[in-house]
Structures are given as structure tokens and as C-alpha cells.
Amino acid sequence: MIEMLVQFLNEVFGACQNMGLHVVTTVCDMGTNNIKALKLLGATISKSFFQFQIQAFATICEPPHLLMCTHNLFLKYDVQLESERTDSHLPVIAKWEQVEKL
């Protein structure tokens, strides 16, 4: 399945280049198959682009999906932050209940 997705993307990128289109990025949700396909193409977390023939393509996860994932994780887990505004070196804990109160 993932290999077919990579093959399909390569065909689409090749067709776009043959038509003179200059594609600069790919956008997808954070689905497991999409992330694996991007890794097979050469993108990583620290290097969010891959090379196809002579052109580099940036990879972007769609912002609404990123916000939804952040929301879901925040519902499940508290967030530990370091605050520059407090004199204490104790961590600041953010909780979903605080967002609801706000």
C-alpha cells in the first residue's frame, strides 16, 4: 500500500515536471501511511523535504489536523512548561480544565 502511494506520488511529480509545473510542497494529514510514504521519499522530522529528480519538495502537515492532534493530546495529558516569568525553577503545569475556565 505505502509503496503504491510512493509510486503514485513519483508519477504525479514526474507528470507535473513534464508539463512545466513547479510544485514546491506536499500537504497531507498525519496519517501513518502518509508519514511512512514521506519517509520512503527521504523526508524526516529534522529534514522536512525530499528530493525528486532535480527538485526539492517541502513536506507540510495540514495545520487544522495539527491543531486537532494538539487538542486531543492536551485533553489526555497535562503540559509541563518552563516559565521565564516566575522566580521559581518549578515547572508550570497547564491543564485542559484551565482552557475550559478561560
N, C-alpha and C positions, 0 to 999 in steps of 0.2 A: 504493500500500500504506500509506504513512505517513498520507496524507490520510484514508484509510478508518479508520485507528486513531484519529485525532483526532476524526473524525465520530462514531465509536462511543463514545469517551470523553465527548463532549459530550452524546450521547443518554443515556448512563448517569447522568452528573451531573444532567442535567435531570430524569430519572425519579426519582432519589433525592430531589431537592429537592421535586418534586411530591408525593412520599409523606411528606414531613416529616422525612426523614432528614438528619442534619447530618454530612456527610462532611468530614473535616478534612485528609486527606492521601492521596496516592497512593504506592504502593510498587511498585518494579519492579527488574529486574536492569539492568545497564548495557549492554544490547543496543543496537546502533546505531539500530534503528528506534524503540525506546522513548525514547532520548535525543533523537532528532530530533522525535518527536511532542511531547515536553515542551517543546522549544524553540518549536515552532509554537504551542503553547498559551500561551507567554510566559515560561516558566521559563528561567533562565540559571544559570551556575555561581555568579555573585555574588548572584543573586536566586532562591533555590530555591523559589519559589512562583509560582502563576499565578492570575489572576482568572477566574472563571466566573460570569456574571451578577453577583450581589451578594456572592458569597462567594469568599474566597481559599483556595486549596488548596496545602498544602505538598507538596513532592516529596522522596521518600526512596529512595535506592538500598538494596536489601536488604543488611544487614550481612554475612551469610555470603558473598555474592557479592563484596563489597568486600574481605573477608579473603582470599578465593581470588585475587583480582586482585593484591592486595598480595604474597601469597606467590609468585605466578608472576613478578611483576616483580622481586622480591628474588632469586629463583633466577637470573634473567637478568642483573641489574645489581647492582653494589655500591652501597651507600647512603652518601653523604657527609653527615656530621653536624658541627655545631659543638658543642664541649663546654665547659661552664662550669666543669668540674672540673679541667681541665688548665691549666697556666700558659702553655702554648704556644698560639699562634694558628693552628697547623696543624690542618687538618680531621681528624676521626676517620672512618675508613672501616669500615663494617660489611659483613660478607660472610656469605653463606649458610652457608659452612663453619663459621663461629663458632656459628651456631644449631644445626647438627648436633652439634658438640662438646658444647654445653651439654646 
